[in-house]
């Protein structure tokens, strides 16, 4: 069966808020340097202004089967539609002064293929060592022998996490939810 990773199937299980991200709002972004898909590195603690960091399990590739049972894991499916939503709303986010980064445990090479194929106008950050999990106690899950991040979105302003979206569902609405919060937060809603 050929599965298109850009399309969400109907009746995906909705993730529940298990409280695993409740401690994040108000926390400082850690002094953590991650590789970006453009070959640079990004230190999360030194990001200035407003940044949106959407954390996702893993992007799929056309023609490559998803891990067994992937669609049955609440919140697992939807990384490509989520990335595309941030691509499609990138101009609006930039107009509000927000930089965008995607972040997963995948390698920069794997992410670079996705960035180029999906024509993302922002960089993806690789955290293959799950260092952000350790630094911020981010929630993860295991699938097909891989430890992967649960989907969440952070709005970081001047090094402080101001807003956490968790769980994120449906993932293809993620950028719209962030835009709505940013507009309300800035009195533009």
C-alpha positions in Angstrom: 0.0 0.0 0.0 1.4 3.4 -1.0 0.9 5.9 1.8 1.1 9.6 1.1 2.8 11.2 4.2 1.3 14.6 3.3 -2.3 13.4 3.9 -3.7 12.6 7.3 -5.9 9.5 7.3 -9.4 9.8 8.9 -10.0 8.6 12.4 -6.5 9.1 13.8 -6.4 8.6 17.6 -6.3 11.9 19.4 -3.4 12.3 21.9 -4.4 13.2 25.5 -2.7 15.7 27.7 -0.8 13.5 30.1 0.8 16.5 31.9 4.3 15.7 30.5 4.8 19.2 29.2 3.1 21.1 32.1 6.4 22.2 33.6 7.7 23.9 30.5 6.1 27.3 30.4 8.4 29.9 32.1 11.4 27.6 31.8 14.6 29.0 30.2 15.7 27.6 26.8 18.7 25.4 27.6 22.3 26.1 26.6 22.1 23.5 23.9 23.7 23.6 20.4 21.9 21.7 17.7 22.8 21.1 14.0 20.6 22.8 11.5 19.8 21.6 7.9 21.8 24.5 6.4 25.0 23.3 8.0 25.0 25.9 10.8 24.4 25.3 14.5 21.8 26.9 16.7 22.1 27.5 20.4 18.6 27.5 21.8 19.7 29.7 24.8 21.0 32.5 22.6 18.0 32.9 20.2 16.8 36.5 20.3 13.3 37.7 19.8 10.4 35.3 19.3 11.0 31.8 18.0 8.5 29.0 17.3 10.1 25.5 17.7 7.8 22.7 16.7 9.0 19.4 18.0 7.8 16.3 16.0 8.5 12.6 16.0 9.8 12.0 12.5 9.0 12.9 8.9 8.0 10.2 6.5 9.4 9.7 3.0 7.3 9.0 -0.1 7.5 5.3 -1.0 9.0 4.3 2.4 6.6 2.4 4.7 5.7 3.9 8.0 6.8 1.9 11.1 4.3 -0.9 11.9 1.4 0.5 14.0 2.3 4.1 13.4 -1.2 5.3 12.8 -2.4 3.7 16.0 0.0 5.7 18.2 -1.8 8.9 19.3 0.0 11.9 17.9 2.6 10.0 15.9 1.2 10.6 12.4 1.2 14.1 10.8 4.8 15.4 10.8 4.7 16.2 7.1 1.4 18.0 7.3 2.6 19.9 10.3 5.8 21.0 8.6 3.7 22.1 5.5 1.4 24.1 7.7 4.4 26.0 9.1 5.7 26.4 5.5 2.3 27.8 4.3 2.0 30.2 7.2 5.7 31.2 7.4 5.1 34.7 6.0 2.4 35.4 8.6 4.6 34.2 11.4 7.6 36.2 10.1 5.3 39.3 9.9 4.7 38.8 13.7 8.4 38.7 14.3 8.6 34.9 14.9 11.4 32.7 13.5 10.4 29.1 12.9 12.4 25.9 13.5 11.3 22.3 13.3 13.1 19.8 15.6 13.3 16.0 15.7 15.6 13.2 16.6 16.4 12.5 13.0 19.8 13.2 11.5 20.4 16.5 9.6 20.9 14.5 6.3 17.4 12.9 6.7 15.9 16.3 7.7 17.6 18.1 4.8 15.9 15.7 2.3 12.5 16.6 3.9 13.3 20.3 4.0 14.2 20.4 0.4 11.4 18.1 -0.8 8.8 20.0 1.2 10.3 23.4 0.2 10.5 24.6 3.8 11.6 28.2 4.1 13.1 27.6 7.6 15.7 25.2 9.1 15.1 21.9 10.8 17.2 21.1 13.9 18.6 17.7 14.6 18.6 16.3 18.2 19.6 12.7 17.5 21.1 12.4 21.0 17.7 13.6 22.6 19.7 16.2 24.5 16.6 18.5 24.7 14.7 15.6 26.3 17.3 15.5 29.0 17.6 19.3 29.4 13.9 20.1 29.5 12.4 16.6 30.3 10.5 16.5 27.1 8.1 13.6 26.5 9.0 10.8 24.2 7.7 7.5 23.0 9.1 4.3 21.5 8.2 2.9 18.1 10.0 0.4 15.9 13.1 0.5 18.2 13.4 4.3 18.0 12.9 6.8 20.8 11.1 9.7 19.4 9.7 13.0 20.6 6.0 13.4 21.3 4.7 16.3 19.2 4.7 19.7 20.9 5.3 23.3 20.0 7.2 25.9 22.0 7.0 29.7 21.6 10.3 31.0 23.0 10.7 34.7 23.6 14.1 36.1 24.6 15.2 32.7 25.8 12.1 31.9 27.9 9.4 29.4 27.0 6.2 31.5 27.0 3.7 29.1 25.5 3.6 25.3 25.0 1.1 23.6 22.7 0.7 20.0 23.9 -0.7 17.8 22.8 -0.8 19.1 19.2 -3.8 17.8 17.3 -4.6 17.8 14.5 -1.0 18.5 13.5 -1.9 20.2 10.2 -3.5 23.0 12.3 -0.4 23.6 14.4 0.8 26.8 12.7 -2.7 28.3 12.7 -3.0 27.6 16.5 0.4 29.3 17.0 -0.6 32.3 14.9 -3.8 32.7 16.8 -1.9 32.7 20.1 0.7 35.1 18.8 -1.9 37.6 17.6 -3.8 37.4 20.9 -0.5 37.7 22.9 0.4 40.8 20.9 -3.1 42.3 21.0 -3.7 41.8 17.3 -6.5 39.2 17.8 
